[in-house]
Amino acid sequence: MPGVNKDGLAVTVDNGELVIVGRRGDRENPGTALYREGRAVDFRRVFDLDPSIDTAKITAKIEQGILTLTLPKAEEVKPRRIKVSD
């Protein structure tokens, strides 16, 4: 997510959907640009979450333009070992 900092990022969960909204700020460059590859455009991505994701424990971290989301499984869907009695 080049050009997006922590203040320009919003990550929300609503009705089983993970919504990521990023806002890039305009960079002040001296002179006149002849060609520009990136634009200062806001973007929005929506992902449907599996019901096995524990939405209360989702974490997000942005570092050097890389957004890392951790989506842990709910405890009740994790495999568990069943003890076999004699």
C-alpha positions in Angstrom: 0.0 0.0 0.0 2.6 2.6 -1.1 1.7 6.1 -0.1 -0.7 5.1 2.6 0.2 5.7 6.2 -1.5 4.6 9.4 -3.8 7.7 9.6 -5.0 7.1 6.0 -6.0 3.6 6.6 -9.3 2.2 8.0 -9.9 -1.5 8.6 -13.4 -2.5 9.8 -15.4 -5.7 10.2 -19.2 -5.6 9.7 -21.7 -8.4 9.1 -19.0 -11.0 8.2 -17.1 -8.6 5.8 -13.6 -7.2 6.2 -13.4 -3.7 4.7 -10.1 -2.0 4.0 -10.2 1.7 3.0 -6.9 3.5 2.1 -6.4 7.2 1.4 -3.3 8.4 -0.2 -2.3 12.0 0.4 -1.1 14.3 -2.4 2.7 14.6 -2.5 4.1 18.0 -3.1 6.6 17.8 -5.9 8.4 20.9 -7.2 8.1 21.4 -10.9 5.7 20.1 -13.5 5.2 16.4 -13.9 5.5 15.0 -17.4 4.4 11.5 -16.5 2.9 10.1 -13.3 2.5 6.3 -12.6 0.5 6.6 -9.3 -2.5 8.8 -8.5 -3.7 10.0 -5.2 -6.9 8.0 -5.3 -8.7 6.5 -2.4 -9.5 2.8 -2.6 -11.7 0.3 -0.9 -11.6 -3.5 -0.8 -14.2 -5.8 0.8 -13.5 -9.5 1.7 -16.1 -12.0 2.9 -14.9 -13.7 6.1 -15.4 -17.3 6.8 -17.6 -17.9 9.9 -14.7 -19.8 11.6 -12.7 -16.5 11.9 -12.8 -14.9 15.4 -13.5 -11.3 14.4 -12.9 -10.0 17.9 -9.2 -11.0 17.7 -8.4 -9.6 14.2 -5.2 -7.4 14.3 -3.7 -5.1 11.6 -0.2 -3.7 11.3 1.2 -1.4 8.6 5.0 -1.1 8.1 6.8 0.5 5.2 3.7 0.3 3.0 2.9 -3.4 3.8 -0.4 -4.1 5.6 -0.4 -7.3 7.6 -3.7 -8.7 8.9 -3.9 -11.6 11.3 -7.2 -13.5 11.2 -7.2 -16.1 13.9 -9.7 -19.1 13.9 -12.3 -19.3 16.7 -11.4 -21.7 19.5 -14.5 -23.8 18.9 -13.4 -24.6 15.3 -9.8 -25.5 16.0 -9.1 -29.2 16.0 -8.7 -30.7 19.5 -7.3 -33.9 20.7 -9.7 -36.4 22.3 -8.3 -38.4 25.1 -8.9 -42.2 24.8 -9.7 -43.9 28.0 -8.7 -47.4 29.0 
